[in-house]
Structures are given as C-alpha cells and as structure tokens.
Amino acid sequence: MQREEFVQQLWLDFIHQHPEIGGLRLWPVDAPVEYLALVTLNHGDYGMDALLPTLAHFGYRIRHRHAMADRGLLVTLLSPPEPGAWLVLGELQLGTLARRPRALLEKLVTQAPREARRGQNLLCRGRPWPMPDWATFQTLQQAHPLAALLAVNGPRMHHVGYDCQRLATSLDELDERLRRAGLDGSPDRQRGIFPVSPLLDHRYYPTCSRRLAFAEGDEHRIEMGGLALLQKSVSANQERAVELLLPHHTRCELS
C-alpha cells in the first residue's frame, strides 16, 4: 500500500460513517485538508509504537508529541513527505482507566481475530473486535468517552480539520455556511477528544448521531466524530495551523 491509497481508505471509511460531511459542497472537493485526527489505544498491534513504523513507511515523520495526563492521552503529530494533510494520532492510555472499565475494554480488544491485527490498514479497517453490549458501553462511557467510542468504533479516523486561511474564507463565514447546512459548531476548546490551543480560533462540528446495533440486538444512537475549522489568531509565523492545534504546555521533548 502507498500513502495515497492509505489516505484514500481513511477518507472513504470516514465518509461512510459521516455521509453529511461527504455531501458538503461549501468548498471545492479538492480543497486542502489541514489534518486528519485518528484515535487508537495502547494495546498490542493497535498501540502507537506498533503503528508508527507503517506510518513512517508511508513517509510520515513525527513532528511533535503531546502528553495529556488529565485525558489519559498521548497525541503525536505527523507531517507527510510533501504538502498535504498532517495526521493527529491520539492514543488512549489504558493504564489511566479504573480497573473494571480497563478490563472490559481489554477483553474486547483481545477478541479481535489474529488476521485483524496485521496489515497496513489497521486505522481504516473498522472495529476489529465484537460489538460490546449496551451495559459495557455505558460503563466505558462513564469511565472515559474515548474508551466507549473505541469499543464501538475501533481505531480509526475521528474528525477532519480545515484551516480557514487555506480555504481563503473566514471562520465566521464558513461557520454560517455550516449552520445553514445543518451542522452546529461549538467554540468550546475543551470539547472533543483533545483540548485546543488558545493560539487558534476553533469550531468543532459533531455530525449527526448514528444508530448502532449493540451485542444483544438493542439499538442506540451514538455521536461518532465530526469536522473542525481552525483559524490562526496570530499570523506572524510560518507554522502550519495544525502545529498550533494543541496547547504548548502539553508538548513533550522528542528524543
């Protein structure tokens, strides 16, 4: 698999889950994407260390790492070999969960078939383990929203981010367009899977919830991800907006 195919598979899987984003015509189809946010967990073949060699094979290079102890997350920013969408890969640290929810999530993950733990498409293959029951989902939701999302969704793309400057349109104008299209954004920097730096103006737009069938056949609606808009508050530097996405105090030194 080449990088272009990998990105295409990520995008097709994402659009399958979020058809309302695929149907947007508010900017050109080939408009530049600033970043793709993906989520995984530090368990076996789905952990960051196991995934990074494949991403390096595709030409991605680690640029920054951020540790967010209050959210139980390690987030790695990776740049592509040429101008294009960066990857923002968030890894849930299972050790930050209480014993019972951690055991429930680990039990699910270990049920993935051996063939589902191999290959270069682990982040765009969908949920590789069985669907949990609703009670398990609720327990994980109370422990950590991302743990619950991973349980039903598997490691995959969570949302797509666009830089308003690269779209040549202001955030306020795009916000109004998205509202007319039925997507209501939130300026809350703490909403979503990670907090956002005050160096950016930011809106996050969750897509419509999806009805999922759980292990015992009952169906419930779940919020799965969405879309983000970014706009630099200060434009005097040459950094990409994605490089300013996460709070600076969470950045780790790369060895």
Summary of the structure (lengths in Angstrom):
residues: 255
radius of gyration: 17.7
end to end distance: 29.0
largest distance: 55.1
contacts: 779
relative contact order: 0.19
helix: 36%
strand: 24%
